[in-house]
Amino acid sequence: MSRWCGVVPDQVGGVPGENLGKTRGSLVSVRLGAFRLDPDRRQLLRGETEVHLTPKAFDLLALLIERAPAVVPKGEIHKQLWPETFVSEATLAGLVKEVRRALKQDDDQSLIRTAHRVGYAYCGPREAGSQVPPDLTCWLVIGTRRVALHSGANLIGRDPSATVWLDVPGISRRHAQIFLQGGTAALEDLGSKNGTLVGDRPVSGRVTLRNADRIQVATELLTFHISSSGISTATQPRPLT
C-alpha cells in the first residue's frame, strides 16, 4: 500500500513567478495573504468564501500573479486576454479596478501596482498552496471496490494492465490517469472518446484532485479519497441464510 500521496498543486521552483497562477497547463494554487487563487477551479477565495470575479478579471489576476513581481506591459495583457481583438484602454482599466476591489485589504493598500504608461504588476504576498503531510494514502472508491493508488501514473481504462481497470462499454483502453508525484494528485483525460468529468466539469489538461472529488469516467462514478489512517473498509452485507 502506498503511503505517499499529498494533494497540493505542483510545487513552485525556478524563476520567481514561474508556474504561479497559470490558467493553461498548470495546476498551481496560490496563497495571496488572506486570499487563495485556484486556477484549475477558477476560484478566488477569502477563507472559505468565494470572491466573485468576471472571467476576464480572473484571467488578468492569474496573469499578473504568474509574472509577479515583474510589470506586465499593457500590450501583452491585451494579447493574452483579447487575442486578435481590439478593446479600448478603458476596458483594461475597468478590469484592474475590479481586481483591486476583490483584493481590497483592511489597510486599503492596493495589491495591484500601476507602472504608468507601461502596465501593471501584482505586488502582494504569494506562496504555493500549503503542504499536506506526506504520510497519506490515496485511493478510489468505485461502487463497493476500493483501489489503492501508487506514486507515478495510475492508468484508468479497459486495458487489463491499468491500475484502475474498468471493463465497461464507453470507456477507452487508456481513458484517463491520476498522476501522483512530488506532493501532487492530478487527473488528466488521455483523449478518450467519451471524456472525463470532475464534479460537473470536463477535464482539460491536468486537474488537481482533492479529498472526496467525484470523477465521472463514461458511465462510471469514481470518488477520490485521502487519509492518514489508510484505506477505509466498507461493511460487507452478510449472506442470507
Contacts in CASP RR format, 6 or more apart in sequence:
PFRMAT RR
TARGET T0000
AUTHOR 0000-0000-0000
METHOD contacts of the structure
MODEL  1
MSRWCGVVPDQVGGVPGENLGKTRGSLVSVRLGAFRLDPDRRQLLRGETE
VHLTPKAFDLLALLIERAPAVVPKGEIHKQLWPETFVSEATLAGLVKEVR
RALKQDDDQSLIRTAHRVGYAYCGPREAGSQVPPDLTCWLVIGTRRVALH
SGANLIGRDPSATVWLDVPGISRRHAQIFLQGGTAALEDLGSKNGTLVGD
RPVSGRVTLRNADRIQVATELLTFHISSSGISTATQPRPLT
1 137 0 8 1.000
1 148 0 8 1.000
1 230 0 8 1.000
1 231 0 8 1.000
2 137 0 8 1.000
2 138 0 8 1.000
2 148 0 8 1.000
2 149 0 8 1.000
2 150 0 8 1.000
2 151 0 8 1.000
2 180 0 8 1.000
3 135 0 8 1.000
3 136 0 8 1.000
3 137 0 8 1.000
3 230 0 8 1.000
4 134 0 8 1.000
4 136 0 8 1.000
4 138 0 8 1.000
4 150 0 8 1.000
4 151 0 8 1.000
4 180 0 8 1.000
5 136 0 8 1.000
5 137 0 8 1.000
5 138 0 8 1.000
5 149 0 8 1.000
5 151 0 8 1.000
5 180 0 8 1.000
5 183 0 8 1.000
5 185 0 8 1.000
5 226 0 8 1.000
6 132 0 8 1.000
6 133 0 8 1.000
6 134 0 8 1.000
6 136 0 8 1.000
6 138 0 8 1.000
6 180 0 8 1.000
6 183 0 8 1.000
6 184 0 8 1.000
6 185 0 8 1.000
6 226 0 8 1.000
7 132 0 8 1.000
7 136 0 8 1.000
7 138 0 8 1.000
7 183 0 8 1.000
7 184 0 8 1.000
7 185 0 8 1.000
7 208 0 8 1.000
7 209 0 8 1.000
7 210 0 8 1.000
7 211 0 8 1.000
7 226 0 8 1.000
8 29 0 8 1.000
8 128 0 8 1.000
8 129 0 8 1.000
8 130 0 8 1.000
8 131 0 8 1.000
8 132 0 8 1.000
8 183 0 8 1.000
8 184 0 8 1.000
9 27 0 8 1.000
9 28 0 8 1.000
9 29 0 8 1.000
9 40 0 8 1.000
9 128 0 8 1.000
9 129 0 8 1.000
9 184 0 8 1.000
9 208 0 8 1.000
10 19 0 8 1.000
10 26 0 8 1.000
10 27 0 8 1.000
10 28 0 8 1.000
10 184 0 8 1.000
10 186 0 8 1.000
11 128 0 8 1.000
11 182 0 8 1.000
11 183 0 8 1.000
11 184 0 8 1.000
12 18 0 8 1.000
12 19 0 8 1.000
12 20 0 8 1.000
12 28 0 8 1.000
12 127 0 8 1.000
12 128 0 8 1.000
13 19 0 8 1.000
16 68 0 8 1.000
16 69 0 8 1.000
17 65 0 8 1.000
17 66 0 8 1.000
17 67 0 8 1.000
17 68 0 8 1.000
17 69 0 8 1.000
17 126 0 8 1.000
19 26 0 8 1.000
19 28 0 8 1.000
19 66 0 8 1.000
20 28 0 8 1.000
20 30 0 8 1.000
20 65 0 8 1.000
20 66 0 8 1.000
20 68 0 8 1.000
20 126 0 8 1.000
20 128 0 8 1.000
21 28 0 8 1.000
21 30 0 8 1.000
21 37 0 8 1.000
21 39 0 8 1.000
21 62 0 8 1.000
21 65 0 8 1.000
21 66 0 8 1.000
22 28 0 8 1.000
22 39 0 8 1.000
22 62 0 8 1.000
22 66 0 8 1.000
23 39 0 8 1.000
23 42 0 8 1.000
23 58 0 8 1.000
23 59 0 8 1.000
23 62 0 8 1.000
23 63 0 8 1.000
25 205 0 8 1.000
25 206 0 8 1.000
26 39 0 8 1.000
27 39 0 8 1.000
27 40 0 8 1.000
27 184 0 8 1.000
27 186 0 8 1.000
27 206 0 8 1.000
27 207 0 8 1.000
27 208 0 8 1.000
28 39 0 8 1.000
28 128 0 8 1.000
28 129 0 8 1.000
29 36 0 8 1.000
29 37 0 8 1.000
29 38 0 8 1.000
29 39 0 8 1.000
29 40 0 8 1.000
29 128 0 8 1.000
29 129 0 8 1.000
29 208 0 8 1.000
30 36 0 8 1.000
30 37 0 8 1.000
30 39 0 8 1.000
30 65 0 8 1.000
30 126 0 8 1.000
30 127 0 8 1.000
30 128 0 8 1.000
30 129 0 8 1.000
31 125 0 8 1.000
31 126 0 8 1.000
31 127 0 8 1.000
31 128 0 8 1.000
31 129 0 8 1.000
31 130 0 8 1.000
32 65 0 8 1.000
32 103 0 8 1.000
32 111 0 8 1.000
32 124 0 8 1.000
32 125 0 8 1.000
32 126 0 8 1.000
33 124 0 8 1.000
33 125 0 8 1.000
33 126 0 8 1.000
34 46 0 8 1.000
34 47 0 8 1.000
35 44 0 8 1.000
35 45 0 8 1.000
35 46 0 8 1.000
35 47 0 8 1.000
35 51 0 8 1.000
35 103 0 8 1.000
36 44 0 8 1.000
36 45 0 8 1.000
36 46 0 8 1.000
36 47 0 8 1.000
36 129 0 8 1.000
37 43 0 8 1.000
37 44 0 8 1.000
37 45 0 8 1.000
37 61 0 8 1.000
37 62 0 8 1.000
37 65 0 8 1.000
38 44 0 8 1.000
38 45 0 8 1.000
39 62 0 8 1.000
40 206 0 8 1.000
40 207 0 8 1.000
40 208 0 8 1.000
42 55 0 8 1.000
42 58 0 8 1.000
43 50 0 8 1.000
44 50 0 8 1.000
44 51 0 8 1.000
44 53 0 8 1.000
44 58 0 8 1.000
44 61 0 8 1.000
44 102 0 8 1.000
45 51 0 8 1.000
51 102 0 8 1.000
52 102 0 8 1.000
53 61 0 8 1.000
53 98 0 8 1.000
53 99 0 8 1.000
53 102 0 8 1.000
54 95 0 8 1.000
54 98 0 8 1.000
56 81 0 8 1.000
56 95 0 8 1.000
57 95 0 8 1.000
57 98 0 8 1.000
57 99 0 8 1.000
57 102 0 8 1.000
59 80 0 8 1.000
59 81 0 8 1.000
60 77 0 8 1.000
60 81 0 8 1.000
60 92 0 8 1.000
60 95 0 8 1.000
60 96 0 8 1.000
60 99 0 8 1.000
61 99 0 8 1.000
61 102 0 8 1.000
61 103 0 8 1.000
61 122 0 8 1.000
63 72 0 8 1.000
63 77 0 8 1.000
63 80 0 8 1.000
63 81 0 8 1.000
64 72 0 8 1.000
64 99 0 8 1.000
64 112 0 8 1.000
64 120 0 8 1.000
64 121 0 8 1.000
64 122 0 8 1.000
65 122 0 8 1.000
65 126 0 8 1.000
67 121 0 8 1.000
67 122 0 8 1.000
68 121 0 8 1.000
68 122 0 8 1.000
68 123 0 8 1.000
68 124 0 8 1.000
68 126 0 8 1.000
69 121 0 8 1.000
69 122 0 8 1.000
69 123 0 8 1.000
70 121 0 8 1.000
71 113 0 8 1.000
71 115 0 8 1.000
71 118 0 8 1.000
71 119 0 8 1.000
71 120 0 8 1.000
71 121 0 8 1.000
72 119 0 8 1.000
72 120 0 8 1.000
72 121 0 8 1.000
73 118 0 8 1.000
73 119 0 8 1.000
74 89 0 8 1.000
74 92 0 8 1.000
74 118 0 8 1.000
74 119 0 8 1.000
74 120 0 8 1.000
77 92 0 8 1.000
77 119 0 8 1.000
77 120 0 8 1.000
78 87 0 8 1.000
78 92 0 8 1.000
81 92 0 8 1.000
81 95 0 8 1.000
96 112 0 8 1.000
96 114 0 8 1.000
96 120 0 8 1.000
99 112 0 8 1.000
100 110 0 8 1.000
100 111 0 8 1.000
100 112 0 8 1.000
103 110 0 8 1.000
103 111 0 8 1.000
103 112 0 8 1.000
105 111 0 8 1.000
111 122 0 8 1.000
111 123 0 8 1.000
111 124 0 8 1.000
112 120 0 8 1.000
112 121 0 8 1.000
112 122 0 8 1.000
112 123 0 8 1.000
113 120 0 8 1.000
113 121 0 8 1.000
113 122 0 8 1.000
113 123 0 8 1.000
114 120 0 8 1.000
115 121 0 8 1.000
131 183 0 8 1.000
132 183 0 8 1.000
132 226 0 8 1.000
133 228 0 8 1.000
134 183 0 8 1.000
135 228 0 8 1.000
136 226 0 8 1.000
136 227 0 8 1.000
136 228 0 8 1.000
137 148 0 8 1.000
137 226 0 8 1.000
137 227 0 8 1.000
137 228 0 8 1.000
137 229 0 8 1.000
137 230 0 8 1.000
137 231 0 8 1.000
138 148 0 8 1.000
138 149 0 8 1.000
138 178 0 8 1.000
138 180 0 8 1.000
138 185 0 8 1.000
138 224 0 8 1.000
138 225 0 8 1.000
138 226 0 8 1.000
139 146 0 8 1.000
139 147 0 8 1.000
139 148 0 8 1.000
139 149 0 8 1.000
139 225 0 8 1.000
139 231 0 8 1.000
140 146 0 8 1.000
140 147 0 8 1.000
140 149 0 8 1.000
140 164 0 8 1.000
140 178 0 8 1.000
140 215 0 8 1.000
140 222 0 8 1.000
140 223 0 8 1.000
140 224 0 8 1.000
140 225 0 8 1.000
141 222 0 8 1.000
141 223 0 8 1.000
141 225 0 8 1.000
142 164 0 8 1.000
142 166 0 8 1.000
142 220 0 8 1.000
142 221 0 8 1.000
142 222 0 8 1.000
142 223 0 8 1.000
143 221 0 8 1.000
144 234 0 8 1.000
144 236 0 8 1.000
146 231 0 8 1.000
146 232 0 8 1.000
146 233 0 8 1.000
146 234 0 8 1.000
147 163 0 8 1.000
147 164 0 8 1.000
148 231 0 8 1.000
149 163 0 8 1.000
149 178 0 8 1.000
149 180 0 8 1.000
150 163 0 8 1.000
150 180 0 8 1.000
151 180 0 8 1.000
151 181 0 8 1.000
152 179 0 8 1.000
152 180 0 8 1.000
152 181 0 8 1.000
153 177 0 8 1.000
153 178 0 8 1.000
153 179 0 8 1.000
154 163 0 8 1.000
154 164 0 8 1.000
154 177 0 8 1.000
154 178 0 8 1.000
154 179 0 8 1.000
154 180 0 8 1.000
155 161 0 8 1.000
155 162 0 8 1.000
155 163 0 8 1.000
155 164 0 8 1.000
155 174 0 8 1.000
155 177 0 8 1.000
156 162 0 8 1.000
156 163 0 8 1.000
156 164 0 8 1.000
156 166 0 8 1.000
156 175 0 8 1.000
156 176 0 8 1.000
156 177 0 8 1.000
156 178 0 8 1.000
156 217 0 8 1.000
156 222 0 8 1.000
157 164 0 8 1.000
157 165 0 8 1.000
157 166 0 8 1.000
157 171 0 8 1.000
157 172 0 8 1.000
157 173 0 8 1.000
157 174 0 8 1.000
157 175 0 8 1.000
157 176 0 8 1.000
157 217 0 8 1.000
158 165 0 8 1.000
158 166 0 8 1.000
158 167 0 8 1.000
158 168 0 8 1.000
158 171 0 8 1.000
158 172 0 8 1.000
158 173 0 8 1.000
158 175 0 8 1.000
159 165 0 8 1.000
159 173 0 8 1.000
159 174 0 8 1.000
162 174 0 8 1.000
164 178 0 8 1.000
164 222 0 8 1.000
166 175 0 8 1.000
166 217 0 8 1.000
166 218 0 8 1.000
166 220 0 8 1.000
168 218 0 8 1.000
168 219 0 8 1.000
168 220 0 8 1.000
169 218 0 8 1.000
169 219 0 8 1.000
170 193 0 8 1.000
170 194 0 8 1.000
170 218 0 8 1.000
170 219 0 8 1.000
171 192 0 8 1.000
171 194 0 8 1.000
171 217 0 8 1.000
171 218 0 8 1.000
171 219 0 8 1.000
171 220 0 8 1.000
172 190 0 8 1.000
172 191 0 8 1.000
172 192 0 8 1.000
172 193 0 8 1.000
172 194 0 8 1.000
174 190 0 8 1.000
174 192 0 8 1.000
175 189 0 8 1.000
175 190 0 8 1.000
175 192 0 8 1.000
175 195 0 8 1.000
175 196 0 8 1.000
175 217 0 8 1.000
175 218 0 8 1.000
176 187 0 8 1.000
176 188 0 8 1.000
176 189 0 8 1.000
176 190 0 8 1.000
176 192 0 8 1.000
176 195 0 8 1.000
176 196 0 8 1.000
176 203 0 8 1.000
176 215 0 8 1.000
176 217 0 8 1.000
177 187 0 8 1.000
177 188 0 8 1.000
177 190 0 8 1.000
178 185 0 8 1.000
178 186 0 8 1.000
178 187 0 8 1.000
178 209 0 8 1.000
178 224 0 8 1.000
179 185 0 8 1.000
179 186 0 8 1.000
179 187 0 8 1.000
179 188 0 8 1.000
179 206 0 8 1.000
184 208 0 8 1.000
185 208 0 8 1.000
185 209 0 8 1.000
185 224 0 8 1.000
185 226 0 8 1.000
186 206 0 8 1.000
186 207 0 8 1.000
186 208 0 8 1.000
186 209 0 8 1.000
187 196 0 8 1.000
187 198 0 8 1.000
187 203 0 8 1.000
187 206 0 8 1.000
187 207 0 8 1.000
187 209 0 8 1.000
187 215 0 8 1.000
187 224 0 8 1.000
188 203 0 8 1.000
188 205 0 8 1.000
188 206 0 8 1.000
188 207 0 8 1.000
189 195 0 8 1.000
189 196 0 8 1.000
189 202 0 8 1.000
189 203 0 8 1.000
189 204 0 8 1.000
189 205 0 8 1.000
192 217 0 8 1.000
192 218 0 8 1.000
194 218 0 8 1.000
195 202 0 8 1.000
195 203 0 8 1.000
195 217 0 8 1.000
195 218 0 8 1.000
196 202 0 8 1.000
196 203 0 8 1.000
196 215 0 8 1.000
196 216 0 8 1.000
196 217 0 8 1.000
197 203 0 8 1.000
197 215 0 8 1.000
197 216 0 8 1.000
198 207 0 8 1.000
198 209 0 8 1.000
198 213 0 8 1.000
198 214 0 8 1.000
198 215 0 8 1.000
198 216 0 8 1.000
199 213 0 8 1.000
199 214 0 8 1.000
199 215 0 8 1.000
199 216 0 8 1.000
201 207 0 8 1.000
209 215 0 8 1.000
209 224 0 8 1.000
210 224 0 8 1.000
211 224 0 8 1.000
211 225 0 8 1.000
211 226 0 8 1.000
212 223 0 8 1.000
212 224 0 8 1.000
212 225 0 8 1.000
213 223 0 8 1.000
213 224 0 8 1.000
214 221 0 8 1.000
214 222 0 8 1.000
214 223 0 8 1.000
214 224 0 8 1.000
215 221 0 8 1.000
215 222 0 8 1.000
215 223 0 8 1.000
215 224 0 8 1.000
216 222 0 8 1.000
225 231 0 8 1.000
225 232 0 8 1.000
END
